[in-house]
Amino acid sequence: MNLFQRLSYSALNLPTSAAGMPIFIFILPFYADDMGLGLSLVGVIFFFGRFTDILTDPVMGILIDKFPSKWGKHKLWVFLSTPVFMLATYMIFLPSIEQTSVLYFFGGLFLLYSAFTLSSITQLSWSSFLAPNYDDRTKLLTLRELMALLGMFSVIAIPAVVEINDPSLQAKVNAIGVFVLICIPLITFNALKQVPDSIEVASSEKLINPFRTFRNLFANKMLNKIVCAAVLIAFCMSLNGALYLIWMDVVIELPEYSSRLMLAYYVVSVFGLWVWRNLGIKTSKHFAAGIACLYAIIVLSIGFIGYWFIKDFEDWPKLMAVGSFIVLYGFAFSGPLPLINAITADISDKLNFEGGENISGTVFSYLTTLTKVGFALASAIPYLVLEMFWGFDISIGLANSSSSKMAIFYIYTFVPIISYSIAAYLLFSHSLSREQHAKIKSKLQN
């Protein structure tokens, strides 16, 4: 592929991340507070919205593998995701007061995540065809992550600009929605036109139960080690995102700077992506991802200790200290997951060689299915725990009890430290090397 084709493929991840990232940072607090649904109810709705979406992933993986279209194995599914994605974006980001209800919010989330499933699993499976080699795969999937970061950067920049004239959460959410609605069709149709696809004949085998296919994958220790690491990392990232605005408001007490500091976080993550990508090429993908996890643990530990020194500072020196923490932490954000996606593609090649069938769609649907569990739990658990055990009420902000504020601080810091530690161990113990993968690809091509 030439550079424009690589960019066209990678850009498919921009609107997905632009719509997905605000769910944790803006949408959940927006529906909990501005839309009046409450913190614990929003957490439960989000969890069940993601849970029902999880059930569609295995089906999608089988469809990709068993039913390629005349346009290629992947393009039809990306195309079909577009209208669903646009409808869901309108519902979630541009709600009317009259329509907003539990059923409305649940329905919008389900459609949004169904569109993500249609598009994301297909994109990841597509990468196995577009970048067949070990390091080429790292380069393509980190470029895809760069596009995700640009999407995140955009939807953080938008609220940062909007809050200058209108600090309301609704104004920020609406502006993000309009941006995503413009991006979806433009980027999708460019990719469908520019990017090559594998042409495969539809399988003549009888379609098997997609959930039964997962039984064999559950028995694969190599794949499950990597998937477990992905679940833990997704949980960490999502938990920090779900609690970020609340943490800035009631723990740090600088809510007016939240969007601008988050913007700095994503700017720095772009540089971090370049570092982790190059480290993965010079060493190995699993080693680089493990180092990124260790780096995150160190920064979180420094942040925990530093908080006790700066918590009583005046606003300006406190802002400098917290801003430094967020910038350092952002450097780790983009490291592990794109490398894990590339590792999963390598394992898919190994399974192809051992089983005699390309099941990349099923393998990636397995990864995304379980990773979504981490994403779902990351919002439901802390919200429920804070409201049920500490009586935290998002609507009263700083008037909450000191114990509930400290609970947010400890959850925000120590849960990710534990999760990143386990993930680092799993990544460092991965055993499929660059040389082993090269032998597998050589045998597959013969």
Buried (B, 14 or more C-beta within 10 A) or exposed (E): BEEEBBBBBBBBBBBBBBBBBBBBBBBBBBBBBBBEBBBBBBBBBBBBBBBBBBEBBBBBBBBBBBBBBEEBBBBBBBBBBBEBBBBBBBBBBBBEEEEBEEEBBBBBBBBBBBBBBBBBBBBBBBBBBBBBBBBBBBBBBBBBBBBBBBBBBBBBBBBBBBBEEEEEBBBBBBBBBBBBBEBBBEBBEBBBEBBEBBEBEEEEEEEEEBEEBBEBBEEBEBBBBBBBBBBBBBBBBBBBBBBBBBBBBBBBBBBEBBBBBBBBBBBBBBEBBEBBBEBBBEEBBBBBBBBBBBBBBEBBEBBBEBBEEBEEEEEEEBBEBBBBBBBBBBBBBBBBBBBBBBBBBBBBBBBBEEEEEBBBBBBBBBBBBBBBBBBBBBBBBBBBBBBEEBEBBBEEEEEBEEEBBEBBBEBBBEBBBEBBBBBBEBBBEBEBBBEEBEEBBEEBEE
